[in-house]
Amino acid sequence: MFSKLLKYELKSVGKWYFALNASIIAISFFLGFSIRSLTEYAENHSDISAHNFAQLFPILLALIFGVLVAGAWIATWVIIVRRFYKNLFGREGYLTLTLPVSTHQIILSKLIASLIWIAFNTLVVAFGITLLVLPVSGIGHFLAFLPQIGKMLTLKSWLILLLALIVSTLSGTLMVYLAITIGQLFTNRRALMAFIIYFGLNIAVIAISELTGGNLTHNGINSEYLTFTTIESLIEGIIFYFATHYLLKNKINIQ
């Protein structure tokens, strides 16, 4: 049953979301070659209009690219919030919470689907940036620069960084789930209360992080700092998860 829940969550994403991410790739490809072509055009023409056009057009395309990337990120989080709220507290709530599945399975199916959506969006943006840079820098310079990125951190640090990103993403998603769930405990203005709760949770997390590990940031990003961040996010995620589970199971009225 858990696999069916996860499959349903993944299928719930509209085609417009994939079209938006496809647009990021398309505009990145077009933007990269446009910048290269306009740069070559400006180099071969000394008139002012050529240089002005060569400067303004890439800026316009870059703005469009930025809007698409921001839109894709916003759309991803809108999907995460909407799916959790609509599926549990909207018209589908009664059916969802009375299915022959545990509350753990409901939360985990939504959490895993959210992680997949975020990972998909991240890969699309990374691929789009690659398509944007590649025509301008050239394949040779691009391939020569890749090893330099790898040398910024050790292999151990890169692995810990990846783990830290995954854990922090899960923890952040669970914080959203908890804020929405707490918001449903109020009689009026539930959406507003959920937003206030989320804002308060963020402040509390930042304050605790500064108190417990603020001194680690003085040494920059290293294995010690990444390990601490991962453990901290893991603890926060566990608290958010079980708090959400408890409220859904014991405090939320599905009538």
N, C-alpha and C positions, 0 to 999 in steps of 0.2 A: 504493500500500500504506500510505503514511503516513496518508492520509485515513481508511482503514479502521481503523487503530490508534486514531486520535483518536476516531472514531465509537464504537468499542468502549469506550473509556475513559469517554466521556460517558454511554453507555447503561448502564454498570455501576452508576451511582448508584441506590440503592433509592428506592422511592416514599416511604418513611418520611422521607427527607431533605427532600423537597419538602413533605410534610405538616407537618414541623416548621417550615419557613420560612413556610408558609401560616398556621400557628398564631400566628407573630409578628405578621403583618399583622392577623389577626382580633383578637387580644388588644389590639393597639395601638388599633384602631378602638373597641373596647368600652371600653378604659381611658380614652381621651380624652373620650368622651361621658359616661362615668360620673363622672369628676372634675368635669366642667362641671355635670352635673345635681345632684351632691351639694353642690357649692359654692353653687349657687342655692338648694338646699333649706336649707342651713345659714344662709344669709343671711335667709331668710324665716321661720325658726323659731329662737327664742332659747333654747330649752331645751338643757340640757347634753348629753342623749343624742343629739340631732340633730347637734351639733357633733362629738361623739366618733365617731359612725358616719361622718360626712362625712370625718373625718380617717383613720380606720382602714381603711376599705374601699379607697380609692385606694392606700394603702400596700401592702395585700395584693395588689392587682392589679399594682402596680409591681414587687413581688417576683416575681410570676409572670412578668411580662414580662422581668425581668432573668434569671431562670432559663432562659427560652426562648431569649433572645439568647445567653447563655453556652453553652447546649446546642447551638445552631446552629453557633457557632464551633468548639466542641469536635468536633461531628459532622463539620464540614468537614475539620478536620485529621486526624481518625480515618480518614476516607475517603482522604485523600492518603497517609497512612502505610500504611494497609491495602492500598490498590491497588498501591503500589510494592513492598511486601514480598511480598504474596501472589502478584502477577503475575510477579515475578522470582525470588523465593527460596522460594515455596511450591510447591504441587503443579503450578501452571501454569508454573513457572520453566523447566523443560526445554523445553516447547513454545514459550514466548515467546522464549527465547534461541536457538532453532534455526529460527525463522521466517526467510524470505528477506528480512529487513530489516536495516539497519545498527543498531548500538548507538546511534548518534546519533538515529535515528528513534524508537527505543523511549523514550529519555530525553525527547526533545522532545515526543512525544505525551502523555506523562504530565505533563510540565511545563505544557504549554498547557492541558490539561484541568484541572489544579490551579488555574491562574490563572483559568479560567472559573468554577470552583466558588467561589473566594474572592470574585471580582467579583460573582457572583450573590448570595452571602450578604451582602456589603457593601451592595448595592443594596436588598435586602430589609430590612435593619436600618435603613438611611436612610429608606426609605419608611415603615417602622413608626414611627420617631421622628416623622416628619412627620404621620402620622395621629394620633399621641399628642398633639402640640402644637397642631395646627390647631383642634380643637373648643374648646380652652381659651383660646387667644389670639384666635381669630377670624381669618377670611380677611384682613380689612383689615390688622390688626396683623402678621400673618404675612408678607403681601406687602410691607409697609413695612419689615420687618426684613431681608428677603432682600438688598436692595442694600447694607446695612451689612456683611453677610458678605463680599460681593464687594470691598468697600473695605478689608478687612483686609490684603489683599495686592494687588500689581499683577498684571496679566494674565500678565506674564512669570513672576512668582513662582508663580502658580497652576498654570501649565503645567509649570514645573519641579517643583513639589510633586507633581503627578499623575505625572510621569515618575519621580520619586524613589520614590513609593509602589509603582509597578509594578515597578521594578527591585529594590527592597528585598524585595518579596514573592517575586519569582522567586529572588533570592539566598537568602532564608530557606528556601524550598522545596528548593532545591538543597543547602543545608546539611543538611536532614533526609535527603535521598537519600544524601548522602555518609556521614553517620553510620550509616545502616542498612547501607550497602554495606560499610563498614569493620567493622561488627559481625559480618558474615557471615564474615570472615576468621578469627575465633576458633572454636575447637573447641566450647567450652561457653559457656553463658549469653550467647548472642549478643544477645538483646534487652537485657539489662542492659549489655553492653559498648557497644551502639549508643547507649543513653541516656547513658552516661558520655562517650562520644566527642562526642555532641551538646552536652553540658554543657561539655566542654572547648573545643570549637570556639566556642561562645558567649563564653566567657571570653576566648579569644584575640582574637576580633573586637572585643569591647568594649575590651580593652586597647590594641589597635592603633589603634582609632578615637580613643581618648583621647590617645594619644601623637602622632598625626598631625594631628588637627583639634580638639583640646579647646579651643584658644583661640578658635575661631570661635563657640562657643556663648555667649560673653560678650556678643555683639552681638544675641542673639536669633535668631529664624528670619528669614532674609533670603535673597536670591538666591544670595549667595556660599556660605552654609551649605548650602542645598538642592543647589546644584551639586556641592559637595564630597561631600555625602552620596550623591548619585546616582553619581558617579564611583567612590567607595569601594565602594558596593554592587555596581556593575558589575564591578569588578575581583575582588571576593570571589566573585561569582556565576560568573565565568569560571573561576576556580581550582577552585571546588566542582564545576563541570560537567565539566571535563576530568579532574579527579581521579576522579570517579565513573565517567566513561567508560573511563578507563584500567583501573580495578579490575574493572569488569564485563567488559571485553574480554580482560584478560590474567591476572587473579588469581582470579576466581570460578570454582569447579568446578561445572559444571551436572550432573555425573553423579549 
